[in-house]
């Protein structure tokens, strides 16, 4: 049982790292010539992913 719990915790940490990296990549991909609406959507998505990665 402890082994399964430890595996679950490691899996959670790995998923949090994936979400954080995805948020960083979204921020990097948003180009200055994008429409402001698209920039806002991307920024909101990145913030959401960061929030999820911190839970």
N, C-alpha and C positions, 0 to 999 in steps of 0.2 A: 504494500500500500504506500509506504514512504517513497519507494522507487517511482511509482506512478505519479505521485504528487510532485516529486522533483522533476520528472520529465515534463509534466504539464507546466510547471513554472518556467522551465527552460524554453519551452515552446512559446509561452506567452511573451517572454523577453525577446525571442527571435522575431515574433510577429510585430512587436512594438518597434523594433529596429527597422523592419521592412517599411512600416508605415512612416516612420520618421524620414527615412531615405526617400520615400516617394514624395513626401511633402517638400523636401529640399529640391528634388528634381523638378517638381511642378514650378517652384519659385524660379528656378534657373531657366526653364523653358519659356516662361512668359516674356515675350519680346516687347520692346518699347513701341513697335509699330502695330501692335495689336489694338483692337478697339478697347476702350475703357471698360465696357461691360464685360468683355471676355477676361480682361485682367482681374476685375473684381471677382468674377466667378472662380477663377483659378486661385486667387488669394483666399477666398472662403474655403475652397476645397482643401488647400494646404493647411489652413488653420484647423479644420475639422480633423484631418489626418493626424496632425500634431497632438490635438486633444485626445484622440483615441490612443495614440501611442504612449500617452502619459498615464492612462488609467490603470 
